[in-house]
Amino acid sequence: MRVTTDLWVSALLRRVFTAGGFAAVVKRGATEAGAVFVLSRGRLGEVALYGPAPQTSYDSAKPDERFFTLLGSGDDSSAFDARLEKEKRFDPDIWVVEIEAGSVPVEELVSVKAE
């Protein structure tokens, strides 16, 4: 049985807060199986957007783990906001979680796969 998106996002928020960071759900999607996008904001203005990894990235040994890919990074948050608006129009069930990770790298909070 797969972990619901709602439970997974709650666990992510707890991991971020435990690491001394801040997190908020910007958009709540489908409880059971909504896709999750993570917008990471650094304290110096840098922004990175992570989205669901392609299905080919999934490991058969851990089929229930959620993997992410870096969709882009930089200091222009308006480009990422526009990308998320486009994703919301395509799939209204997505989740958007914004985090400021603090001292822990984002890669320690979510499983990031290289493309």
KOLGURO-150565 format. One record per residue: residue number from 1; residue in one letter; chain; x, y, z of N, C-alpha, C in turn. Coordinates in nm, 4 decimals. Example, Ala and Ser with C-alpha at 12.3 -4.5 7.8 and 13.67 -1.06 7.14 Angstrom:
<rs>
1, a, A, 1.3190, -0.5690, 0.7800, 1.2300, -0.4500, 0.7800, 1.3200, -0.3300, 0.7800
2, s, A, 1.2850, -0.2250, 0.7080, 1.3670, -0.1060, 0.7140, 1.2900, 0.0030, 0.7870
</rs>
This chain:
<rs>
1, m, A, 0.0841, -0.1174, 0.0000, 0.0000, 0.0000, 0.0000, 0.0889, 0.1240, 0.0000
2, r, A, 0.0574, 0.2193, -0.0834, 0.1379, 0.3393, -0.0982, 0.0969, 0.4475, 0.0017
3, v, A, 0.1934, 0.5224, 0.0494, 0.1680, 0.6329, 0.1415, 0.0948, 0.7426, 0.0654
4, t, A, -0.0090, 0.7993, 0.1271, -0.0833, 0.9061, 0.0607, 0.0025, 1.0317, 0.0501
5, t, A, -0.0301, 1.1140, -0.0461, 0.0441, 1.2390, -0.0646, 0.0286, 1.3285, 0.0574
6, d, A, -0.0902, 1.3317, 0.1137, -0.1157, 1.4130, 0.2318, -0.0222, 1.3747, 0.3468
7, l, A, -0.0080, 1.2453, 0.3710, 0.0812, 1.1977, 0.4771, 0.2269, 1.2262, 0.4436
8, w, A, 0.2655, 1.2061, 0.3158, 0.4032, 1.2301, 0.2749, 0.4408, 1.3769, 0.2922
9, v, A, 0.3521, 1.4676, 0.2530, 0.3788, 1.6108, 0.2676, 0.3883, 1.6484, 0.4152
10, s, A, 0.3024, 1.5928, 0.4975, 0.3102, 1.6187, 0.6421, 0.4449, 1.5755, 0.6985
11, a, A, 0.4942, 1.4610, 0.6542, 0.6246, 1.4132, 0.6998, 0.7365, 1.5047, 0.6499
12, l, A, 0.7254, 1.5545, 0.5267, 0.8255, 1.6475, 0.4746, 0.8285, 1.7750, 0.5576
13, l, A, 0.7125, 1.8300, 0.5892, 0.7072, 1.9506, 0.6719, 0.7736, 1.9268, 0.8070
14, r, A, 0.7472, 1.8134, 0.8657, 0.8071, 1.7811, 0.9959, 0.9594, 1.7698, 0.9852
15, r, A, 1.0091, 1.7068, 0.8759, 1.1545, 1.6958, 0.8560, 1.2185, 1.8336, 0.8427
16, v, A, 1.1534, 1.9228, 0.7688, 1.2075, 2.0581, 0.7487, 1.2108, 2.1328, 0.8816
17, f, A, 1.1013, 2.1299, 0.9577, 1.0970, 2.1997, 1.0859, 1.1980, 2.1417, 1.1849
18, t, A, 1.2141, 2.0099, 1.1840, 1.3111, 1.9452, 1.2728, 1.4532, 1.9889, 1.2390
19, a, A, 1.4791, 2.0141, 1.1101, 1.6123, 2.0571, 1.0662, 1.6349, 2.2063, 1.0875
20, g, A, 1.5371, 2.2762, 1.1438, 1.5534, 2.4190, 1.1712, 1.5113, 2.5092, 1.0570
21, g, A, 1.4417, 2.4536, 0.9599, 1.3949, 2.5317, 0.8463, 1.2496, 2.5706, 0.8609
22, f, A, 1.1933, 2.6231, 0.7523, 1.0539, 2.6629, 0.7479, 0.9908, 2.6017, 0.6243
23, a, A, 0.8645, 2.5612, 0.6353, 0.7943, 2.5031, 0.5213, 0.6468, 2.5395, 0.5286
24, a, A, 0.5852, 2.5503, 0.4113, 0.4425, 2.5790, 0.4038, 0.3847, 2.5128, 0.2793
25, v, A, 0.2619, 2.4679, 0.2913, 0.1901, 2.4146, 0.1759, 0.1270, 2.5332, 0.1058
26, v, A, 0.1737, 2.5620, -0.0156, 0.1228, 2.6745, -0.0936, -0.0045, 2.6338, -0.1665
27, k, A, -0.0070, 2.5103, -0.2149, -0.1260, 2.4581, -0.2812, -0.1462, 2.3139, -0.2400
28, r, A, -0.2650, 2.2863, -0.1927, -0.3020, 2.1516, -0.1500, -0.3696, 2.0827, -0.2677
29, g, A, -0.3212, 1.9640, -0.2997, -0.3749, 1.8894, -0.4125, -0.4549, 1.7684, -0.3679
30, a, A, -0.4587, 1.6685, -0.4528, -0.5327, 1.5455, -0.4237, -0.4702, 1.4744, -0.3043
31, t, A, -0.5522, 1.4355, -0.2105, -0.5048, 1.3735, -0.0867, -0.4318, 1.2424, -0.1106
32, e, A, -0.4841, 1.1610, -0.1992, -0.4278, 1.0272, -0.2170, -0.3068, 1.0231, -0.3085
33, a, A, -0.3118, 1.0930, -0.4215, -0.2068, 1.0706, -0.5208, -0.1710, 1.1953, -0.6011
34, g, A, -0.1745, 1.3123, -0.5428, -0.1357, 1.4325, -0.6153, 0.0149, 1.4402, -0.6336
35, a, A, 0.0570, 1.4950, -0.7477, 0.2005, 1.5167, -0.7714, 0.2490, 1.6300, -0.6821
36, v, A, 0.3727, 1.6202, -0.6347, 0.4278, 1.7190, -0.5430, 0.5403, 1.7958, -0.6119
37, f, A, 0.5353, 1.9287, -0.6014, 0.6423, 2.0160, -0.6468, 0.6969, 2.0873, -0.5236
38, v, A, 0.8286, 2.0955, -0.5134, 0.8934, 2.1599, -0.3990, 0.9677, 2.2822, -0.4487
39, l, A, 0.9315, 2.3971, -0.3936, 0.9981, 2.5226, -0.4253, 1.0860, 2.5574, -0.3064
40, s, A, 1.2153, 2.5557, -0.3288, 1.3116, 2.5812, -0.2224, 1.3652, 2.7230, -0.2357
41, r, A, 1.3532, 2.7990, -0.1297, 1.4045, 2.9368, -0.1285, 1.5175, 2.9459, -0.0274
42, g, A, 1.6287, 2.9985, -0.0733, 1.7428, 3.0174, 0.0151, 1.7374, 3.1530, 0.0827
43, r, A, 1.8151, 3.1695, 0.1824, 1.8146, 3.2949, 0.2590, 1.8805, 3.4099, 0.1845
44, l, A, 1.9547, 3.3779, 0.0791, 2.0203, 3.4828, 0.0007, 1.9481, 3.5100, -0.1305
45, g, A, 1.8250, 3.4596, -0.1446, 1.7455, 3.4877, -0.2622, 1.7473, 3.3821, -0.3709
46, e, A, 1.8284, 3.2789, -0.3553, 1.8309, 3.1748, -0.4575, 1.7044, 3.0883, -0.4469
47, v, A, 1.6569, 3.0422, -0.5622, 1.5341, 2.9639, -0.5694, 1.5613, 2.8397, -0.6539
48, a, A, 1.5042, 2.7269, -0.6134, 1.5147, 2.6038, -0.6912, 1.3784, 2.5354, -0.6914
49, l, A, 1.3429, 2.4803, -0.8065, 1.2161, 2.4096, -0.8199, 1.2438, 2.2629, -0.8475
50, y, A, 1.1836, 2.1761, -0.7654, 1.1954, 2.0318, -0.7810, 1.0585, 1.9761, -0.8159
51, g, A, 1.0555, 1.8849, -0.9112, 0.9300, 1.8226, -0.9511, 0.9432, 1.6723, -0.9510
52, p, A, 0.8309, 1.6050, -0.9715, 0.8346, 1.4580, -0.9725, 0.9300, 1.4061, -1.0793
53, a, A, 1.0096, 1.3088, -1.0421, 1.1040, 1.2477, -1.1367, 1.0272, 1.1616, -1.2362
54, p, A, 1.0829, 1.1433, -1.3560, 1.0194, 1.0528, -1.4528, 1.0119, 0.9108, -1.3975
55, q, A, 0.9161, 0.8353, -1.4445, 0.8971, 0.6987, -1.3957, 1.0207, 0.6117, -1.4148
56, t, A, 1.1035, 0.6429, -1.5135, 1.2237, 0.5632, -1.5371, 1.3261, 0.5778, -1.4253
57, s, A, 1.3115, 0.6793, -1.3395, 1.4045, 0.7013, -1.2294, 1.3760, 0.6145, -1.1083
58, y, A, 1.2630, 0.5483, -1.1072, 1.2234, 0.4738, -0.9882, 1.2967, 0.3415, -0.9789
59, d, A, 1.3347, 0.3091, -0.8583, 1.4095, 0.1877, -0.8285, 1.3115, 0.0767, -0.7930
60, s, A, 1.3250, -0.0379, -0.8542, 1.2325, -0.1484, -0.8265, 1.2470, -0.1996, -0.6832
61, a, A, 1.3609, -0.1721, -0.6197, 1.3795, -0.2151, -0.4808, 1.3027, -0.1256, -0.3839
62, k, A, 1.2762, -0.0006, -0.4256, 1.2021, 0.0940, -0.3416, 1.0917, 0.1586, -0.4243
63, p, A, 0.9914, 0.0841, -0.4644, 0.8903, 0.1383, -0.5547, 0.8016, 0.2461, -0.4930
64, d, A, 0.7948, 0.2549, -0.3611, 0.7064, 0.3513, -0.2975, 0.7738, 0.4836, -0.2632
65, e, A, 0.9046, 0.4912, -0.2771, 0.9745, 0.6152, -0.2450, 0.9483, 0.7188, -0.3540
66, r, A, 0.9309, 0.8443, -0.3163, 0.9081, 0.9525, -0.4127, 1.0428, 1.0137, -0.4492
67, f, A, 1.0658, 1.0270, -0.5782, 1.1886, 1.0869, -0.6277, 1.1574, 1.2170, -0.6987
68, f, A, 1.2525, 1.3101, -0.6931, 1.2370, 1.4417, -0.7541, 1.3545, 1.4711, -0.8449
69, t, A, 1.3319, 1.5604, -0.9404, 1.4396, 1.6119, -1.0244, 1.4408, 1.7628, -1.0115
70, l, A, 1.5571, 1.8196, -1.0275, 1.5711, 1.9646, -1.0256, 1.5211, 2.0171, -1.1593
71, l, A, 1.4159, 2.0973, -1.1556, 1.3586, 2.1530, -1.2775, 1.4232, 2.2852, -1.3155
72, g, A, 1.4878, 2.3490, -1.2200, 1.5566, 2.4756, -1.2474, 1.5969, 2.5431, -1.1193
73, s, A, 1.6947, 2.6321, -1.1318, 1.7380, 2.7100, -1.0156, 1.7881, 2.8450, -1.0637
74, g, A, 1.7922, 2.9400, -0.9738, 1.8375, 3.0746, -1.0069, 1.7858, 3.1723, -0.9033
75, d, A, 1.7798, 3.2991, -0.9427, 1.7314, 3.3997, -0.8487, 1.6062, 3.4707, -0.8992
76, d, A, 1.5481, 3.4236, -1.0108, 1.4266, 3.4818, -1.0664, 1.3069, 3.3953, -1.0277
77, s, A, 1.2436, 3.4289, -0.9161, 1.1324, 3.3464, -0.8682, 1.0088, 3.3583, -0.9561
78, s, A, 0.9963, 3.4655, -1.0330, 0.8772, 3.4814, -1.1176, 0.8719, 3.3729, -1.2260
79, a, A, 0.9860, 3.3286, -1.2751, 0.9884, 3.2214, -1.3752, 0.9368, 3.0907, -1.3158
80, f, A, 0.9716, 3.0631, -1.1912, 0.9253, 2.9415, -1.1255, 0.7771, 2.9509, -1.0908
81, d, A, 0.7322, 3.0704, -1.0513, 0.5900, 3.0896, -1.0237, 0.5079, 3.0677, -1.1503
82, a, A, 0.5579, 3.1165, -1.2639, 0.4892, 3.0960, -1.3918, 0.4856, 2.9481, -1.4285
83, r, A, 0.5947, 2.8779, -1.4039, 0.5996, 2.7339, -1.4325, 0.4975, 2.6586, -1.3481
84, l, A, 0.4867, 2.6967, -1.2205, 0.3903, 2.6304, -1.1325, 0.2466, 2.6612, -1.1738
85, e, A, 0.2199, 2.7819, -1.2193, 0.0856, 2.8159, -1.2684, 0.0503, 2.7305, -1.3893
86, k, A, 0.1466, 2.7094, -1.4761, 0.1257, 2.6244, -1.5935, 0.0969, 2.4803, -1.5504
87, e, A, 0.1725, 2.4320, -1.4522, 0.1501, 2.2962, -1.4010, 0.0108, 2.2836, -1.3387
88, k, A, -0.0340, 2.3881, -1.2663, -0.1664, 2.3859, -1.2032, -0.2773, 2.3813, -1.3074
89, r, A, -0.2592, 2.4519, -1.4184, -0.3600, 2.4472, -1.5256, -0.3647, 2.3090, -1.5898
90, f, A, -0.2487, 2.2462, -1.6040, -0.2415, 2.1126, -1.6630, -0.2998, 2.0075, -1.5696
91, d, A, -0.2659, 2.0161, -1.4398, -0.3110, 1.9192, -1.3404, -0.3518, 1.9930, -1.2132
92, p, A, -0.4807, 2.0160, -1.1921, -0.5249, 2.0913, -1.0742, -0.5051, 2.0173, -0.9416
93, d, A, -0.4638, 1.8902, -0.9451, -0.4454, 1.8119, -0.8231, -0.3036, 1.8154, -0.7674
94, i, A, -0.2166, 1.9019, -0.8203, -0.0781, 1.9051, -0.7721, -0.0693, 1.9701, -0.6346
95, w, A, 0.0371, 1.9379, -0.5663, 0.0736, 2.0008, -0.4393, 0.1944, 2.0897, -0.4660
96, v, A, 0.1992, 2.2049, -0.4005, 0.3172, 2.2905, -0.4054, 0.3581, 2.3167, -0.2613
97, v, A, 0.4796, 2.2753, -0.2286, 0.5334, 2.2947, -0.0943, 0.6537, 2.3861, -0.1065
98, e, A, 0.6517, 2.4955, -0.0325, 0.7637, 2.5891, -0.0337, 0.8430, 2.5688, 0.0945
99, i, A, 0.9752, 2.5548, 0.0777, 1.0592, 2.5328, 0.1955, 1.1773, 2.6283, 0.1956
100, e, A, 1.2192, 2.6612, 0.3134, 1.3472, 2.7265, 0.3376, 1.4193, 2.6298, 0.4298
101, a, A, 1.5096, 2.5535, 0.3709, 1.5650, 2.4368, 0.4392, 1.6519, 2.4691, 0.5595
102, g, A, 1.7025, 2.5876, 0.5693, 1.7896, 2.6182, 0.6819, 1.9286, 2.5633, 0.6585
103, s, A, 1.9837, 2.4933, 0.7554, 2.1209, 2.4445, 0.7461, 2.1334, 2.3099, 0.6743
104, v, A, 2.0213, 2.2443, 0.6463, 2.0228, 2.1132, 0.5824, 1.9971, 2.1294, 0.4326
105, p, A, 2.0779, 2.0678, 0.3470, 2.0515, 2.0764, 0.2029, 1.9191, 2.0092, 0.1666
106, v, A, 1.8540, 2.0606, 0.0643, 1.7262, 2.0059, 0.0194, 1.7406, 1.8582, -0.0162
107, e, A, 1.8557, 1.8217, -0.0703, 1.8779, 1.6832, -0.1111, 1.8722, 1.5849, 0.0054
108, e, A, 1.8844, 1.6348, 0.1290, 1.8713, 1.5490, 0.2463, 1.7265, 1.5391, 0.2922
109, l, A, 1.6414, 1.6279, 0.2429, 1.5011, 1.6281, 0.2825, 1.4131, 1.5526, 0.1832
110, v, A, 1.4485, 1.5580, 0.0552, 1.3759, 1.4852, -0.0494, 1.4770, 1.4088, -0.1330
111, s, A, 1.4336, 1.2984, -0.1927, 1.5228, 1.2168, -0.2755, 1.5309, 1.2776, -0.4145
112, v, A, 1.6469, 1.3347, -0.4472, 1.6672, 1.4000, -0.5772, 1.7482, 1.3091, -0.6672
113, k, A, 1.6961, 1.2832, -0.7860, 1.7651, 1.2021, -0.8864, 1.8192, 1.2931, -0.9944
114, a, A, 1.9396, 1.2657, -1.0412, 1.9963, 1.3393, -1.1534, 1.9293, 1.2904, -1.2811
115, e, A, 1.9073, 1.3816, -1.3734, 1.8406, 1.3428, -1.4989, 1.9302, 1.2658, -1.5891
</rs>
